[in-house]
Amino acid sequence: MSAANAPTRVIAGNYLENLLAGQPQREASSLAWLNTLREEATNCVSTLTLPTTRDEEWRFTDISLLSKMSFTSALSASCLEAVDAAHFYIEEATTRLVFVDGFYAPQLSSTSKQSGVVVSNLSPAMATHATAIEPHLGRHALFTNDAFSAQNTATLHDAAVMIVPRDVAVATPVHLLFIATQKELVGTPRCLVIAEAGSTMTVIEDYVVLPQAHSQEGAHFTNTVTEIVLEDNAHVMHIRVQREGSKAFHIANCAVSLGRASNYQSVSVALGARISRYNLHVRQTAEGSHCTLDGLTLISGRQLADTHTCIDHAKPHGISHQLHKCIVGGSAHAVFNGKVMVREGAQRTDAKQSNRNLLLTAKAHIDTKPQLEIFASDVKCTHGATVGQLDSEEVFYLQSRGLAESAARNLLTYAFGAEVIDRIPIASLKHQLEQTVLEQTASQL
Amino acid sequence: MIYPDSKVLLEVRGLCATVNGIDILKNLDFTVRSGEVHAIMGQNGSGKSTFAKVLAGHPAYEVTSGSVLFEGQDLLALKPEERARAGFFLAFQYPIEVSGVGNGQFLRLSYNTVQKQRGMEELDPLEFDDFVREKMKLLEMSPDFLDRSVNEGFSGGEKKRNEILQMALLEPRLAILDETDSGLDIDALRIVAHGVNQLTTKDNAMVMVTHYQRLLNYIVPDYVHVMDAGRIIKTGGKALALELETRGYDWVSTEYKATASVTA
């Protein structure tokens, strides 16, 4: 599969090392393991290659455009006025961490007052919870084989850290807000969520851009890594919204580890970026865990959005339900690769996957690849993928009740996306996203 | 009911239509006056549902010749939504499930679109909610149906009631009920028929397309038409439906052919 010696191959070291070289010198941590982690990642960056379409995992997603662009790192957080950030806030989320171009912005953040609950930047969290963090930071999102995770880990500095202690329920959602403010910058946001046994929480991971950053030529590059750990019986609702500007590059890796009888619900919405890639890797490490992965991609123009998910049923009695939808307009290109792995011994696994795609124009394009790999005998696994236009009978039915054809199409397109958005249990965010979908669909019809 | 000097609502002359190049309607004539209740009966494939869909403006059917005047207006020149706004309504044989669109939201959008056309007041969600709940009582429908997606997961009978609910909201001048009785048990049939009867006035008209005379026990037609091979071959009163029930359709077409050959 690898074509490491091909002449056109971009050595990640050349490219990502350049990005690394521009990084401000990090002070060595007093924790040896953290220094080692960064060093290992730095070494990986210099040996790994940037993926090309010759890699099976990147077959449909050509990122050569990215490798032709140069980015620099911000040396420190740019000063962002509270008023510029405030319209991104989500009213239900009283606890909020804000990162500007990858740097923690304490003046915009509002940390948790709940006793025992950690919602803070990495360094204060390390001061008090290093032993809780050590077994997880950089241990789930493996970087030995992934140039982007390696680059992110090598530059590890600020990070959103959430630790919810045993049997504690965090009542209000926590908003992790990542704001990109400048073009030609690379940002490496990082999140670590640890849900201890029996705990419950909702976390919103939100990538946004200030309007001026993409109004001119040039784009920014976000390379993010998120790790989420659910210990036994923990329950995490994870909402991810990628609404960066239409010129941005967005590469994201999220690794989730599920303990016994834990419940992980994920809703991810991809609206922005010229090229985006979201790798979501969920591993069931103990019996009886349950995950629901829902996704919506809504793109137009020349956007490319790639969602790669992998659900690894490593233990018996696991349940995974997945619904991924794409609405593709203009000459945009969506990719969905949904892998479900049922390992030997993972008996009584119940895995359902559905991928439904709506093409709004003749030039819109979707590549979908469901991938089931089953090595256990007593399992229930289903998957299905559909690609289509709006149903003409539905359009006619609405017209026959007085709706203009454009209104009918708009309503149906909206409804298609709303099925996923409806699964977000936060009213104001749901409303915002519904409005975005309505505006986007209306502008394309 | 037949009223003297009532005005013509629908006038179909020499209508021919094809689907995928196949002739379905062949020189069909049909007239409806306000206040009247018509039944169009006929065997499968006789063109009844095609006729209903052509009138509603379904894009799969092509009108090759003939004319349709609806209250003096050229119906065929109108888009489907313009026909609906002008007061034409088709209750679908198979109401479409529209996943993700709330039934209440859909009903309000539809209602307001038509109200706007008529220069009448549009209703906000709260006002509409009260209004639609009243109408639902007529059809013994639970308000729960407002919160569900349009027709999604509705039983056959629930879908048909939802169609009649739309008719009750839109108050059309002319409604075509395409096999509204199919898939209804006797109780649902009674409820739906009661709803339809409540909506009948001397200013509007109903056309029921049906296979069976059963529905006609509940909604009594002024005229019964027999359709065969894309045209109406016999018209009679309510008694014709009973005769068809006992004798079937073959004798009608035999009689029609005999008359046609004599005329020729």
Interface residues (C-beta under 8 A of the other chain):
Chain A: D391 S392 E393 E394 F396 Y397 L398 Q399 S400 R401 G402 L403 A404 E405 A407 A408 L411 L412 Y414 A415 F416 A418 E419
Chain B: A56 G57 H58 P59 K79 P80 E81 R83 A84 R85 L90 F92 P95 I96 V98 S99 G100 V101 F106 L109 S110 T113 V114 Q117 S149 Q166 L170
